[in-house]
């Protein structure tokens, strides 16, 4: 390669790296701005509008695909055959159907009315009426979910990370513990904190921008890992996830990572 060509190639690659870094920083600042300005109600509206536009989650193809690999392992290792399972954030019923087909007494709750309607219709067609219900919010469903004690509470695929504050997530876990009578298993999954340094820098910038805006409106401070993708989601390190389980009175019994996702199971810690 001649010298002018080599210089142009080097300039292009350097510019490309700078552009990517600049885009990441802009994304972090943009996320931080809106994480600071949007309250829990607004974030819930963003979430509902996002899932209303994601048609895949109401299809039979998605909801009849069965359990993911890590879910299969959790079921094999931590669920007794035929036990009762409450699924919160159940979406269109994928986990509920898969558990019912394996002989578990599974019931799901989902706050998005469109997902609930599609999932309930699918389950009824397949011979499982009354197994998916609308929940009031992304928190604990309450209502008929509190009418019995469950062996397992499974917080549906990635739903835990959509709850927009640490305080609310811990309260959700505490409600799950109560629903098992303090004796059952709680299962969660979430985005894993990325390994890429630039991606972590973006998350840290989002927190730095959001923090003073949250203080100005006396809201709960942001945490490193809060993001908009475009709806709210939190990226967890293993330490963060286990810390939230512990804050809710759960002892982590197993944890793992599957691609970009992290999962954990917990049981209520004995009272001293």
Protein Blocks (a to p, Z undefined) as FASTA:
>chain_A
ZZklmmmmmmmmmmmmmmmmmmmmmmmmmmmmmmmmpcfklmmmmmmmmmmmmmklmpfk
lmmnopafklmmmmmmmpcghiacddehklnolmmmmmmmnopacddddfblklmmmmmm
mmmmnopghiaccdfblbdnklmllmpccfbdcddehklmmpgcfklmmmmmmmmmmmnn
opaccddddddddfblklmmmmmmmmmmmmmmmmmnopacddehiacfkbccddddfklm
mmmmmmnopacfbdcdehjbccddddddddZZ
